[in-house]
């Protein structure tokens, strides 16, 4: 692109915050980019994954976002259509 491409990703606001969600977002975005997806699709996948993690999380956790149960979201049968 020309560096001027823009996109907006809208997600439902979840009124809780857990440590590690930014790290999860960055990791999923980077992995998706490395698999050849474009930035908009990669960021959308990462946003969906973080939302899935937050939806399953307990009210508060001193250990941060609990992502383990949401990992199948990133498999071939999930939206991450990897080979």
N, C-alpha and C positions, 0 to 999 in steps of 0.2 A: 504494500500500500504506500500511499504518499505520506504517511505519518499524520494525516489529517482525518483518518477514519475514526468515527466515534460510535459507541454503542452504549446502551443503557440496559441494565439487568434489574428487573424489579422482583422482589421477593416479599413475602408476607413478613411483617415485622414480628419478631419474637422478642418479648420483653425480658430477656435474661441474657446474661453474658457469662461466658465461661472461658478461663484461660485456655489457650491453644487453638482457638477457632481461626485466628489469622494464619497460624502455621499450617493448619489443615487446608485452608483455602489456597495458600501459596503452593503447597505440595501437590495438591490435585491439579491446579492450574498448570504448573510446570510439567507434571507427568503427562497431562493431556497434550500440551504443546509438543513435547518430545515424541508423542505418538502421531503427530502430524495434523492435529486439529488446529483450527484457527483460534485466535485469542478470544473472540466473542463466545464461541462454543465452549472453550476451555474454562473461561470464567463462569459461564452459566452452569456448567457441570459442577464446578467447585462450590458455587453458591447453593446448588441443590443438595450437594453432599453435606455441607455445613448445616443447612436447615434440617436435613434428616438426622444428623447427629444431635442437634439441639432438641428436636422433637422427642427423642428417646431418652434424653438426659434427665437425671434426677434434678430436683429444684436447685440444689447447689452441691458442688463437689470440690473438695480441696485439691483434687487431682486433675481438674480441668475437664475438657470435653471428652466424653466417652464415645470414641469413634469405632471401637472394635465391632459392635453389633451392626454398624452401618456399612462395613466394608463390602458386603455382597452387592451393594448399590453400584460399586465400581467394576464389577465383573462383566463378563460377556453377556450374561442374562440381564444385567442392569443397563442403564443408559450409556455406560462406557462401552462402546461397541468395539473393543479391542480384539486383536487377533491372537 
